[in-house]
C-alpha cells in the first residue's frame, strides 16, 4: 500500500499574512487619498508592491516546505 501522509506546514504563512495586510493598507490609503482629491503618494504604491513581494515570498516558502515534507 502506498503511504501517502499529508503533512501540514506553517512555514511562510506569517509572510503571506503580513504581505496581504500591506497590500490592503496601501490600497485603502491610496483609495482614500484619491477620494479626497489628494495626490497619490509614492509611499502607497511602494507599500502595495512590497506587500505583493512579501506575499509571493511567503507562497514560495510555503510551497517549498510542503514539497520537502512529502518526500
N, C-alpha and C positions, 0 to 999 in steps of 0.2 A: 504494500500500500504506500502511496505517496504521502509523505509527511509535509503537508502544507500548513506551516504555522504562520499566522499573521501577527507580526509584532508592531505594536503602535509606538511610535516615537514622537517626542515633543520637540525635537530639535528644529529650530527655525520658526517656531510658532510665535515667539516673542517679537522677532524681527518683522514678521508679517503683520502682527497687530500694530506695532509702532509705525510701520510704513503706511498702513491703512489710515491710522489716526492722522498722520502728517498730511496725507492726500486730502482727507476730509477737512482738516483745518485750513489748509491752503485754498481749497475750493470754496469753502464758506466765506473766508476772508476776502477772496477775490470777488465773489458774487456780491457781498455786502458793499465793497468799495465801488464796484460797478454800479450797483443800485443807487448808491449815494452820490453818484456823479463825480467820484474821485478818480484820480489816475491810478491805474492798477500798478502796484509796486512790483519791482523785480523780485522782492523777497517772497511774495506769494507764489510766483512761478517757480522759483528755486525750491521752495518748500514742497510743492507738488512733485517736482522732478526728483528730489531726494527721497520723498516718500515712495514713489514708484520704484526707484532703485533699491531701496531697503526692502520693499515687498518682494521684488524679484529675487534679491539675495536670500531672503528667508525661504522662498519657494524652492530655490535651488538646493539650499542646505537641507531642507525637509525631504526633498526627493532623493538626494544622495544618501541621507541617513536611512531612509526606508528601503532603498535598494541594497545597502550594505547589510542591513539586518536580515534580509530574506535569504542571502547566500550562506 
